[in-house]
Amino acid sequence: MGNDNAIHVLQEENIHFHHESQLVTENLISWADLVLTMTRQHKDTLTAQYEAESEKIFTLKEYTSSSQSDWLDIIDPFGGDIPTYHDTLNELRESMIDLKRKLEKEGK
């Protein structure tokens, strides 16, 4: 089950969700055409662990942004209040729109 504040925000937005975590494995990384993380720390961990697959591992913002911004992380709301969870949801929405545009442009 998820964090109470996350569940609250998702319910407010009428977003239905089912959360099930999964460990990243070599098979999973090999299978994927693209691996997107929320933070540079996540990306760095995966690229260190799976060096041969590092060319397909990006932060979501790094992959979708045309700017060379230093801030490529999605806000991690864990432990935050409800407005922080709303901010993260809005950031994810914007990033997903950017991702959809990029993938459509690339014909994927």
N, C-alpha and C positions, 0 to 999 in steps of 0.2 A: 504494500500500500504506500501511497505517496505522502508527502508532507501536508499537514493540515492547511497551511496557507496556500500551497499550490492547488490543492483540491478545491478550496474556497474560490480561488480566482477562476479556475476552469469551470466550475459550476456557474459562477456569475456570468460567464461568457457563453454558456450553453455548449461547452466543448466536452464531448464524451471521450473518455480515455480509459485505456487499460495499460497498466505499467507492469512490465516484466523485464528485469535486467538480464543481461547476457554477457558473459565474459568474452573479451576479444581473444580470438585464437588465430594461429597461423593460417588455418584453413579458411576462416572467415575473412581475414585480410586478403589472402590470395584470391578468393572468390570475388571480392568487391572490385568494381571498376573505379570507384571513388570512395574515399573515406573522409568524412567531414566531422570535425570536433568543435566543441563550443569554445575551448580555450587553447592558447599556445602551449600551456603545460600539458594538456592532454595530447596535443599533436607531438610535442617533443618526446613524451613517453612512448608513444606508438612508433615514431620514427627511429628512436634508439633501439626499441625492441624488435622492429621489423625493418631493418635498414634496406633490404632488397626491394621493399614495397614503398619506400619513402616518397617516391615521385607522385604517388596518388593520394597522399595524406595532406590535408589542408585544414585550417580553421574555416568555419563556414564563411566568416567575413573575408578572410584572405582569398578564398575561392571566388566569391561573388563581387568583391569590391574592385573598382578600377583605380582607386586611390592607393597610395603607398602609406596609409595610415599606420601609426605605431600602435594603435589600439585595435587589435584584431580579435578580442575576446567578447563573447556574449556574457553579459552580467550573470554571475552565479548568485541566485537569490537565496541559496540555502541559509537558513537562520534569520532571514530578513523578514520585514513586515509585509503586509498585503500590498502596499504601494510598490514595494520593490519587486514583488512577483508580477504585478501589472506591468512594470517597466520591462522586465525580462520577456514577458509575453509579447509586448509590442515590438521589442527588438527582434525577437524570433519571427514574428509576422513579417516585418520589413525584410529580414534576411531571406525568408522563404520566398517572398515575392521576387527578390533579386535572383535567387537560385533558379526559380522557375523560368524567368526571363533568359538567364544565361544558358540553361539547358535547351530551351526552345531555339535560341539563336544558334546553338551548336548542333541542332538537329537530334538531340538525345531525348 
